[in-house]
Amino acid sequence: MKELDPLIFWYVFQEMLGTPLLWLLIILIAGGTLAFLFLLLKERKIVARRVVIAQAIGAIGGVLALVLMAKVSSSGFTDAGGPADWFLIALVFGLGAVGTTVLAYTVAGYARCKCPRAGKA
């Protein structure tokens, strides 16, 4: 393969995940990113406590991304032979962790209570 064609990635993901799951993930990524950007515009700050909690949830999301990868591919983690395989495994974990962190932060931001806090007038 002498050329890198972006459509090859599309076809590989479509073959691995199937069309419904691929579109579900694309909609989840696009919707989550837009919701995160709107939340940042609305609040005009990043809440540190929410980030820490979202990062803990993100680690679980990274593990779940690896589980999904193992389920949809024909090979397992014991089949990883070279550095490219281990790089791909690390990339899947990282993208799953970052995506879950962003989604968890966004959901927590929109779910926070709008009622006044006790002790504040």
C-alpha angles and dihedrals in degrees: 000000000000099000131053109226115188090210089066089066090051092052093046092050091045091051093047100043103026123235100279095049092044092053091044090055092046092051090047092051094047095043093045092049093049092047090050092051092048090049091052091049091048098047098031090209143062115245109224096205091053091049093054092050091045091052091054089051089045092061088058089049090054091054091047089051089056090049090051090049091051092048097050098040126071093229132066135213092273089063093062104114113162140035092267091059093050090046090054091049090050090046092052091049092047095048091046091050095047093045093049091046092054092046093047092049091049095048091047090049095053093040096054116119116264093198119108116266121249112261095028120102 
